[in-house]
Amino acid sequence: MAADRRGKAETLALRRRLLSDSCRLFYPEDPIKIVRGQGQYLYDEQGAEYLDCVNNVAHVGHCHPLVVQAAHEQNQVLNTNSRYLHDNIVDYAQRLSETLPEKLSVFYFLNSGSEANDLALRLARQYTGHWDVVVLDHAYHGHLSSLIDISPYKFRDLDGQKEWVHVAPLPDTYRGLYREDHPNPAGAYASEVERVVNSVQEKGRKIAAFFAESLPSVGGQIIPPAGFFQEVAEHIHRAGGVFVADEIQVGFGRVGQHFWAFQLQGEDFVPDIVTMGKSIGNGHPVACVATTQAVARAFEATGVEYFNTFGGSPVSCAVGLAVLDVLEKEQLQAHAASVGSFLMELLRQQKAKHPIIGDVRGTGLFIGVDLIKDEATRTPATEEANYVVSRMKENYILLSTDGPGRNVLKFKPPMCFSVDNARHVVAKMDAILTNMEEKKKRSIPLKYTEVVTFSLEDENH
Ligand SMILES: Cc1ncc(COP(=O)(O)O)c(C=O)c1O
């Protein structure tokens, strides 16, 4: 098969020659060559099985047979653009609308999360006639120029903050401005947004939108306090802007209790625009924007067509429908709730045992384990987090980090992740943390890059 016809070293050499270094590899010290995926497992060219704890794109499991079959069957019949009448696109819009509050009743189909957020920005600007955007600190909303501009996670390393972008503090109740001991963190963080809104208006500028991930992921697997979004929406609406909920990483039942992560805020909260991507197509490039009639009408009023060559094709919609079918048939939302709480419980037991674990937070299969240097300062234990990730990989477990300090171990596996997987991962983590504590006690330096560096000469193919 094409994917595994070369030795790993040769693939790496070709990649280094032909692809930009900006396109990074996981585990750059010793990249993995993955040739097959199934469920929550990935397999390398030697047949080694890795447990995938981080891929929230393969939402219902890598290469789910029903999703693959749906794409294949539709590919054999027709794949064209959305300018012809076709049942898949309307069936799909209808199925999605059944998952959302009634107010979100108009759908646009696209190919990527970035395209969805870029369209959300255009919709917001057209509807409000305003230009500026308020975002949460450390947010990431996509790789297009327009979205790099509203992603502090990226623009801080590039040419900085544009004058139309305004950053509000991340509602992180563990390490942020207002913490778990605050009597009303939702209100306090919302007041920070209000302060930003006021200062924007004082400058004579006008807010088009507030963008937030319903659960900030890159920000460190953050769970905003309930009620925060409602209060923010009030401030933003008062300023004439709209609320955009980015569900690209966290939608489609991942949070367990609800289908959409914004619903964790309470039934009384409904965003004006919801953007979807990643998990929506289980790996196939599908994305969607849902909005209100009023926003859509304002966009139509320009008279300019919205055309997207591949978005909403019969194949993309067949894939999207199959993902929804699998979620329902395998009851994966309920599964995420029960396996997620089991995993959280095991991780909390680890917190009681290992002082390096400062916080375990999450909902469903969206979980963060915040590693700290010490409880008094809660300084991110970045080096230690890297060490754990390297050791986990040696144990065939794929894990990764999030957060500004890159110290939050993130768990957002395919939704078929099992109770046995949870036990296995936590047992390995326990052993790694125990070993790390032992090393520290004996002043042995942690060499988290001691993962064998892959070199061409070592290869025996
Ligand atoms: C929260 C969030 N929004 C948007 C995007 C952009 O999606 P894509 O990479 O599909 O363009 C990402 C991608 O990581 C994301 O995490």
The ligand as a Gaussian input file, in Angstrom:
#p B3LYP/6-31G(d) Opt

LIG

0 1
 C      -11.132000      26.010000      18.194000
 C      -10.703000      25.923000      16.774000
 N      -11.289000      26.719000      15.870000
 C      -10.925000      26.654000      14.571000
 C       -9.939000      25.801000      14.124000
 C       -9.543000      25.768000      12.679000
 O       -9.982000      24.591000      12.076000
 P       -9.271000      24.025000      10.765000
 O       -7.898000      23.590000      11.133000
 O      -10.185000      22.886000      10.339000
 O       -9.277000      25.114000       9.750000
 C       -9.307000      24.964000      15.046000
 C       -8.236000      24.039000      14.621000
 O       -7.452000      23.525000      15.370000
 C       -9.692000      25.032000      16.409000
 O       -9.112000      24.271000      17.329000

